[in-house]
Amino acid sequence: VLDTRFSDIELREEDGIPTEEFLESCYAIVPVLDKLGPTVFAPVKMDFVGNIKKINQKFITNREEFDTLQKIVLHEVNAGVAQIRNSATEALLWLKRGLKFLKGFLTEVKNGEKNIQTAL
């Protein structure tokens, strides 16, 4: 059972997605990856955790200024560092891709696919 869910995050009408709640929801998924298969999902988990950490590192530099994901991205775009390797913006992009991949995999399993390779 996940204590922190994406569906529980309340979007801020003008500011967007709260960073701290989003990161908590992402961290809550990490143990699920272990349950799915610690060997098969090891690279996914490593990538996932690495990207969460990059966003968190940016967030903790100024929790008030970076209280939403949109503020982090806008700050990096304005500073000209959004497309630099290891930026929080790049990490968010890859984290989003990882979440979409995981959703697709779980949808396949939910729909009855028993072969992990096929579901992947």
N, C-alpha and C positions, 0 to 999 in steps of 0.2 A: 504494500500500500504506500503510495506516494504522499508524503506530508505536504509537499509543495507542488502545486500543479499549475501548468500554464493557463488553464481555464480559470484559475482563481485570480490571476493578475488583472487588476483594474487599470485600464488605459487612462492616462491623463489626457483629457480632451485636447489641450493645446500642445502639450509637451511630449506625449507618446508613451512608450513602454518604460516602466520603472526598472532601472538597471539592477538594483539589489534583488528584487523579486524575480526577475528574469534569470539572474545567475543562480539563485536558490533553486529554481525549477530545473535548470540545467544540471546542477550538481545532484539533484534527486534522481536523475536518470542514470547516473554512472553505475550504481549497484545493479540496475536492471541489465546493463550490458554484461556484467559478470554472470548473472543468472542465465542469460541467453547463450552464453558460451565463452568462457574466459580465454580460450585459445582463438577461436574464430573471430571474436569481436575485440581482441587485444589491440589491433591497429586502430580500430574505430574508437575505442575507449581512449587510447593515448592521444589521438588527434582531438577528440572531444574535450578531454581534460586540459590539454595544452591551450586550446582556443578559449575555453572558459577562463583560464588563468590570465591570459593576455588581456581580456576584457576587464577582469577584476583588477589587474595591476593598474590599468588606466583609471578605473573607478575610484580606487583607494587613494589616488594622488589628490583628488578633490571631490569628495562625496557629494557636496552640495552642488558644485558646478556640473558634475556628470551624473546627476540623479536619474537621467533617462538615457536610453541608448541613442536616441536621436541627437541629444546634446553632445554625446561623445563623437558621433560621426560628423556632425556639423563643425565641431571644434577641429577635428583632424582634417577635414576638407579645407577649412579656412586657413589652417596652418600649413597646408600643402603636404601633409604626411599620410593622408588616408590610403594612398596606394603603395606606401612603403612596406616592405616585408616586415612582418611581425607587428603591424599596427593593430589597434583594437578594431578598426573598421574591417581590415582584412580578416581578422579572427572572427568577427561577427558574420562575415560572408561565409566562411568555411563552416562555422557552427550551424548556420542556417541550412547549408547543404547537408551537413551530417544529420540534422533533425529531420529533414525531408527524406533522406535515405532510410533512417530508422523507422519513420512513419510508413514508408512504402513497404519495408520488410515486414513490419508488424501487421500491416493490412493483408499482405499475402498469407501470413500464418493464420490470421483470423479467418480468412476466406477458405481455409482448409489445406493450404500447401504444407505438406509434411517434410519435404526435402529442403533442408537449409540452403543448399547451393542454388536450387531453383528459386527459392524465395529471395535470396540475395540478388 
